[in-house]
Amino acid sequence: MKRILIVEDDRDMSLILKSILQRDNYVISNCFNGTDALKQLSEVNPHIVITDINLPGLNGIDLLKQAKIINPEIVVIMITAHGNFKDSVSAMKMGAYDYIIKPFNNDELLLTIRKAFETIDLKKEVKYLRKELADRRSNFIGESPLSQNMLKHVKMIAPTDVTVILFGKSGTGKEVLAKMIHEQSERANGPFVAVDCGAIPDTLVESEFFGHEKGSFTGANALKIGKFEQADGGTLFLDEVSNLPRSMQAVLLRVLQERRLTRIGGTKQIDFDIRVVVASNLCLQELVDKREFREDLFYRLNQFMISIPTLAQREEDIPLLADHFLKKFGNEFGKSGLKFDTKAVNKLLRYQWPGNIREMENVIRKAVLLCDGFIIGPELISVNTVKNNVTQKFENFNLDQNRRELEKKLIEEVLTSTNGNRISAAEKLGISRKSLYLKIRDLEIDL
C-alpha cells in the first residue's frame, strides 16, 4: 500500500488534503506538528510526507532535514503560501521533491503525488536492475557449502561501507570477490581501482597512492593523480597489503583515519570518499604478532574479514569451474562445444591445485589449445596427480619448524625447475615476486 503522512497544523486543511488524496486509495496518516511527525516516520514508515513549512515547534524545513536522516529515500513535498516561496526553493536544494503553493488546485495536487510515486517506483526498479546486473557480472563460481557461506557474507556486508579484509591463498579469487563487493554496493556506479601492493617499489608507493605535483621530485614531469583520488566515490582494492613497508603503513593509517590526503610536493589537503577492501595471502594477525605489520592499522582495516577457501577445500566446485573455463576458452579460440570425458574430470578432481583457480584456468586454456577434436581427454590435462612423497620421519613435532623446512624444500625445487628464474618460480608458486624474494631471504635459501 502507498502510504502518505500529512503534517499540517491547520486541522481543516489537513482534512481537506486527506479527502482529496483518498480518491486514489492512498493510506493517509495525519499529525499537526513536526515533533509528532518524527514519531510517525518510524511508526508509519510513509513513502511520502506532505508538510507545511510553518509548523509549531519543529518547522517544515527542520522536519525535512530529520526525515532525510531517518530515511534518505523518503519523498518530502512542501506546502507553502505565496510569501514563503523563497523558503520553498531552499527546501528543494535540501532534498525536497516538490512544493505546493496555497491555494492549490486539487487535480494538480493529485498529479504531483502520482508523479512522486512514479519516481519512487522507478528508483526501486533501477536499484533492483542494478543488483541483478551486479549478480550477473560477478563471476565467483561455487555451489559448495564453503563457497555459499562465503557468498552469504559478501551479500551481507556489500551494501555497507565497512572495510573488508579478504584472506586467502594466491589464485583463490580475492580480486573477483572484491569486485563483487563493489558491484553489489551503493558505490557500484563509482570506480573500482585495484592496486597490487607487492608490485610497487617501496620508493614509489606514496606517489602511487596519493599522487604528486609536477616538479615535486626528479622525474615528476607532470601532475599525477594517485589511486586514492582515482577511486573517489567508489572502491579502492589494496591487494597483498602485507607487502607495504612499515613506514607506508603508518602513512596509510593516518590517511584512512582523516579521510584526506596531500599529494607529494603539494600543500592542499584533498578530501576523498572511498570504501576500502584489502587482501592478503598471509595471515595479518600472525604478522602483527611478529611485529611485521602495524597493529593499529590491522585493527583499522579489520572491520570484517572473509576467509576464501582453497580450491582443494571446495572440491564440489571443481567441475563447475572447469566447465566455465572450457566454455570461455572454447569461445575465445573458436572451439565451442568442447566436452570433458569422465577420466579428464576425475583427473581434475584428484589433483590438489596448489595454484588454485588461477592454475586451473591455465590448465584448461592449454587443454583447449591442444585439443584437435571435440572431447578433452585426461592426456590433455597437464597436471601430475601422483602425490609427491612429502611424508617423512620428523625429528620433532614442532609445527612451525617443520612447515618452514617443507616450504623451503618446495621453493628450492621450484627454483631448480625454472633454472633460477624467480619470475617463473613466483608464478608457479602462486605468489608475487616480492613475496618470493622475502621468503628466499627469510628461509635462507642458497641460489
C-alpha positions in Angstrom: 0.0 0.0 0.0 1.1 3.5 -0.8 1.5 5.5 2.5 1.3 9.3 2.9 1.9 11.3 6.1 0.3 14.8 6.1 1.8 17.3 8.6 -0.4 20.4 8.8 -1.3 22.4 11.9 -4.5 23.7 10.3 -6.8 20.8 11.1 -9.4 21.9 8.4 -6.6 22.0 5.8 -5.4 18.6 7.0 -8.8 17.1 6.5 -9.2 18.6 3.0 -5.8 17.2 1.9 -6.8 13.8 3.3 -10.2 13.7 1.5 -8.5 14.7 -1.8 -5.8 12.1 -1.6 -8.2 9.3 -0.6 -9.6 9.5 -4.1 -6.5 7.5 -5.2 -6.9 5.0 -2.3 -3.7 6.0 -0.6 -3.2 5.1 3.1 -3.3 8.5 4.9 -2.0 9.5 8.3 -2.3 12.9 9.9 -0.4 14.8 12.5 -0.3 18.5 13.4 3.2 19.4 14.4 6.8 18.5 13.4 7.6 16.7 16.7 4.7 14.2 16.3 5.7 13.8 12.6 9.1 12.5 13.6 7.5 9.8 15.7 5.1 8.9 12.9 8.1 8.5 10.5 9.3 5.4 12.3 5.8 4.0 13.2 4.0 4.5 9.9 7.1 4.4 7.6 5.4 6.6 4.9 6.6 6.8 1.3 5.7 10.5 1.0 5.5 13.3 3.6 3.4 16.3 2.8 4.3 19.1 5.2 3.5 22.7 5.7 6.7 24.9 6.1 5.2 26.9 9.0 4.7 24.5 11.9 4.7 25.0 15.7 7.9 23.8 17.3 9.9 21.9 14.7 9.2 23.7 11.4 8.9 22.0 7.9 12.5 22.8 6.9 13.9 21.1 10.0 11.4 18.2 9.6 12.8 17.7 6.1 16.3 17.5 7.4 15.4 15.0 10.0 13.3 12.9 7.7 16.2 12.6 5.2 18.5 11.4 8.0 16.0 8.8 9.1 15.2 7.7 5.6 17.3 9.2 2.7 14.8 7.7 0.2 11.7 9.4 1.6 9.9 11.9 -0.6 9.0 15.2 1.0 6.6 17.7 -0.6 6.4 21.2 1.0 3.2 23.2 1.3 3.7 27.0 1.2 1.9 30.2 0.9 2.9 32.8 -1.8 5.0 34.7 0.7 7.2 31.7 1.6 8.2 30.9 -2.0 11.9 31.6 -1.1 11.8 29.0 1.7 10.4 26.5 -0.8 13.3 27.0 -3.1 15.7 26.5 -0.2 13.8 23.3 0.7 14.2 22.0 -2.8 18.0 22.5 -2.5 18.0 20.4 0.7 16.2 17.5 -0.9 12.5 18.3 -1.1 10.8 16.6 -4.1 8.4 19.5 -4.9 6.4 22.3 -3.3 2.7 23.1 -3.5 1.5 26.8 -3.2 -1.7 27.6 -1.4 -4.4 27.8 -2.6 -3.8 24.7 -4.7 -5.7 23.0 -7.5 -7.0 19.6 -6.4 -6.1 17.9 -9.7 -2.6 19.4 -9.7 -2.1 18.1 -6.2 -3.1 14.6 -7.2 -0.8 14.8 -10.3 2.1 15.8 -8.2 1.6 12.8 -5.8 1.2 10.4 -8.7 4.4 11.6 -10.3 6.2 11.3 -6.9 5.1 7.6 -6.6 6.2 7.0 -10.2 9.6 8.4 -9.2 9.7 6.1 -6.1 8.8 3.0 -8.3 11.4 4.0 -10.9 14.1 4.2 -8.2 13.2 0.8 -6.9 13.3 -0.7 -10.3 16.7 0.9 -11.1 18.0 -0.4 -7.7 16.7 -3.9 -8.5 18.1 -4.0 -12.0 21.4 -2.7 -10.8 21.6 -5.5 -8.3 20.5 -8.1 -11.0 23.3 -6.7 -13.3 25.8 -6.9 -10.5 24.8 -10.5 -9.7 25.3 -11.4 -13.4 28.6 -9.6 -13.7 30.0 -11.2 -10.6 31.6 -14.5 -11.7 32.6 -16.2 -8.5 31.5 -19.7 -9.3 30.8 -22.1 -6.5 28.0 -24.3 -5.0 30.0 -26.0 -2.2 28.9 -25.2 1.4 32.1 -23.2 1.9 31.6 -21.1 -1.2 27.9 -20.5 -0.4 28.7 -19.4 3.2 31.4 -17.0 1.9 29.0 -15.5 -0.7 26.4 -15.1 2.0 28.9 -13.0 3.9 29.6 -11.0 0.8 25.9 -10.3 0.2 25.5 -9.2 3.9 28.4 -6.7 4.0 28.4 -5.4 0.4 25.7 -2.8 0.9 27.5 -1.4 3.9 30.6 0.8 3.9 32.8 -1.3 6.3 36.4 -2.0 5.4 36.9 -5.7 4.5 40.0 -7.9 4.7 39.9 -10.8 2.2 42.3 -13.6 3.4 43.1 -16.4 1.0 46.0 -18.1 -0.8 47.1 -16.8 -4.2 44.8 -17.7 -7.0 41.7 -18.2 -4.9 39.8 -15.2 -6.4 40.4 -12.4 -4.0 40.1 -9.7 -6.7 36.9 -11.3 -8.1 35.4 -11.2 -4.6 36.4 -7.6 -4.1 34.7 -6.7 -7.4 31.6 -8.5 -6.2 31.5 -6.4 -3.0 31.9 -3.3 -5.1 29.2 -4.2 -7.7 26.7 -5.1 -5.0 27.2 -1.9 -3.0 25.8 1.6 -3.2 29.1 2.6 -4.9 28.5 0.3 -7.9 28.3 3.3 -10.3 31.7 4.6 -8.9 35.1 3.4 -9.9 36.8 0.2 -8.8 40.5 0.8 -8.5 42.8 -2.2 -7.8 46.4 -1.8 -6.6 48.9 -4.6 -6.2 50.9 -3.5 -3.2 53.6 -6.2 -3.9 54.3 -4.8 -7.4 55.2 -1.3 -6.4 58.8 -0.4 -5.5 58.9 0.9 -1.9 60.1 4.3 -3.0 57.1 4.8 -5.3 54.3 3.6 -3.0 53.4 7.0 -1.7 53.3 8.6 -5.1 51.2 5.7 -6.5 48.7 6.0 -3.6 48.4 9.8 -3.2 49.8 11.3 -6.4 52.4 14.1 -6.8 52.6 17.6 -8.1 54.7 18.5 -11.2 58.3 19.0 -10.2 58.0 17.6 -6.7 60.9 15.2 -7.3 63.3 14.2 -10.0 61.3 12.6 -12.8 58.0 14.1 -11.7 57.4 15.8 -15.1 53.7 16.1 -14.8 50.9 16.1 -12.2 50.0 12.6 -11.2 46.6 11.7 -9.6 47.0 8.9 -7.1 44.9 5.8 -6.7 43.0 7.2 -3.7 41.8 10.2 -5.8 41.0 7.9 -8.7 38.8 5.7 -6.5 36.8 8.7 -5.1 33.2 7.8 -4.9 34.0 4.1 -5.4 36.1 1.2 -4.0 39.8 1.0 -3.6 41.2 -2.6 -3.6 44.6 -3.0 -2.0 45.9 -6.4 -2.9 48.7 -8.1 -0.9 48.6 -5.3 1.6 51.1 -7.2 3.8 53.8 -6.1 1.4 53.5 -2.5 2.3 56.7 -1.2 4.1 56.2 -0.2 7.7 56.8 3.5 7.0 54.0 3.4 4.5 51.7 1.5 6.8 51.9 4.5 9.2 51.0 6.9 6.4 48.1 4.8 5.2 46.7 4.6 8.7 46.7 8.4 9.1 45.1 9.0 5.7 42.4 6.4 6.3 41.6 7.9 9.7 41.5 11.5 8.5 39.9 10.7 5.1 42.0 13.3 3.4 45.4 13.3 1.7 48.1 15.6 0.4 49.9 14.9 -2.9 53.7 14.7 -2.8 55.1 18.2 -3.2 51.6 19.8 -2.6 50.2 21.7 0.3 46.4 21.4 -0.4 44.6 18.8 1.6 42.2 16.8 -0.6 39.1 15.1 0.9 38.1 11.7 -0.6 35.2 9.3 -0.2 36.1 5.7 -0.8 35.3 2.2 0.5 38.5 0.2 1.2 38.8 -3.6 0.6 42.2 -5.2 1.2 43.5 -8.7 0.5 46.4 -10.8 1.8 47.7 -14.3 1.2 49.4 -14.1 4.6 47.6 -14.0 8.0 47.8 -10.4 9.1 47.2 -11.3 12.7 50.3 -13.5 12.6 52.3 -10.7 11.0 51.1 -8.4 13.8 52.2 -10.9 16.4 55.6 -11.0 14.7 55.7 -7.2 14.6 55.8 -7.3 10.8 52.5 -5.4 10.4 51.3 -2.5 12.4 48.7 -3.5 15.0 46.8 -0.2 14.8 46.5 -0.4 11.0 45.3 -4.0 11.3 42.5 -3.1 13.7 41.6 -0.1 11.4 41.3 -2.5 8.4 39.7 -5.5 10.2 36.1 -4.3 10.4 35.1 -7.5 8.7 37.2 -10.4 7.5 36.3 -13.1 4.9 38.4 -16.2 4.5 38.5 -17.6 1.0 38.8 -21.4 0.8 41.3 -23.0 -1.4 40.1 -25.0 -4.5 41.1 -28.2 -2.8 38.7 -27.3 0.1 35.8 -26.8 -2.3 36.1 -30.0 -4.4 32.4 -29.8 -5.4 33.2 -26.6 -7.3 36.0 -28.1 -9.5 33.7 -29.5 -12.3 31.7 -26.2 -12.3 34.9 -24.1 -12.7 36.3 -26.5 -15.3 33.1 -26.2 -17.4 33.2 -22.4 -17.0 36.8 -22.2 -18.3 36.1 -24.7 -21.1 33.3 -22.6 -22.4 35.3 -19.4 -22.0 38.4 -20.6 -23.9 36.3 -22.7 -26.4 34.6 -19.5 -27.5 37.9 -17.5 -27.4 39.7 -19.9 -29.6 36.9 -20.8 -31.9 36.3 -24.3 -30.5 32.9 -24.0 -28.9 31.1 -27.2 -28.0 34.0 -29.0 -26.4 33.3 -31.5 -23.6 35.3 -33.3 -20.9 35.3 -37.1 -20.8 34.8 -38.8 -17.4 38.5 -39.6 -17.0 39.5 -36.0 -17.5 37.0 -34.8 -14.9 38.3 -37.5 -12.5 41.9 -36.3 -13.1 40.8 -32.7 -12.3 39.2 -33.9 -9.0 42.3 -36.0 -7.9 44.7 -33.0 -8.3 45.3 -30.8 -5.2 45.5 -27.5 -7.1 48.3 -25.7 -5.2 47.9 -22.7 -7.6 44.1 -22.7 -7.0 41.7 -21.2 -9.6 44.4 -19.4 -11.5 46.3 -22.6 -12.0 43.1 -24.4 -13.2 42.4 -21.5 -15.7 45.9 -22.0 -17.2 45.5 -25.8 -17.4 42.1 -25.6 -19.2 43.4 -22.9 -21.6 46.2 -25.2 -22.5 43.9 -28.2 -22.9 41.6 -26.3 -25.3 44.6 -25.1 -27.4 45.9 -28.6 -27.7 42.5 -30.3 -28.4 42.0 -31.2 -32.1 38.6 -32.8 -31.7 35.5 -32.3 -29.6 36.5 -34.2 -26.4 39.0 -33.2 -23.7 40.7 -36.4 -22.6 42.9 -36.9 -19.5 46.0 -36.7 -21.6 45.3 -33.0 -22.3 45.0 -32.2 -18.6 48.6 -31.3 -17.8 48.7 -31.9 -14.1 50.5 -34.6 -12.1 48.0 -36.4 -9.9 50.7 -38.7 -8.5 51.2 -37.4 -5.0 54.7 -36.4 -4.1 56.4 -38.3 -1.4 56.5 -35.4 1.0 55.9 -37.6 4.1 59.0 -38.1 6.2 60.0 -39.1 9.6 60.2 -35.9 11.5 62.8 -35.5 14.2 60.5 -33.3 16.2 56.8 -32.3 16.1 57.3 -28.5 16.1 54.7 -27.4 13.6 56.3 -24.0 12.7 59.8 -25.6 12.2 58.6 -28.4 10.0 56.4 -26.0 8.0 59.4 -23.8 7.3 61.5 -26.8 6.2 58.8 -28.1 3.8 58.3 -24.6 2.4 62.0 -24.2 1.9 62.2 -27.5 0.1 59.3 -26.7 -2.2 60.7 -23.3 -3.1 64.2 -24.8 -3.8 62.6 -27.5 -6.1 60.6 -24.9 -8.0 63.6 -22.6 -8.4 65.6 -25.6 -9.7 62.9 -26.5 -12.2 62.9 -22.9 -13.5 66.7 -22.7 -13.7 66.6 -20.0 -11.0 64.1 -17.8 -12.9 62.4 -16.0 -10.0 59.6 -14.6 -12.1 58.6 -18.1 -13.4 59.1 -19.6 -9.9 56.8 -17.0 -8.3 54.1 -17.7 -10.9 54.3 -21.4 -10.3 54.2 -20.9 -6.5 51.2 -18.6 -6.9 52.8 -15.7 -5.0 54.2 -12.3 -6.0 57.8 -11.8 -7.0 58.3 -9.6 -3.9 56.9 -12.3 -1.6 59.3 -14.8 -3.2 62.3 -12.6 -2.5 61.2 -12.2 1.1 60.8 -15.9 1.6 64.2 -16.6 0.0 65.8 -14.2 2.5 63.7 -15.5 5.4 64.3 -19.2 4.7 68.0 -18.6 3.9 67.7 -20.3 0.5 71.1 -20.5 -1.3 70.8 -20.0 -5.1 
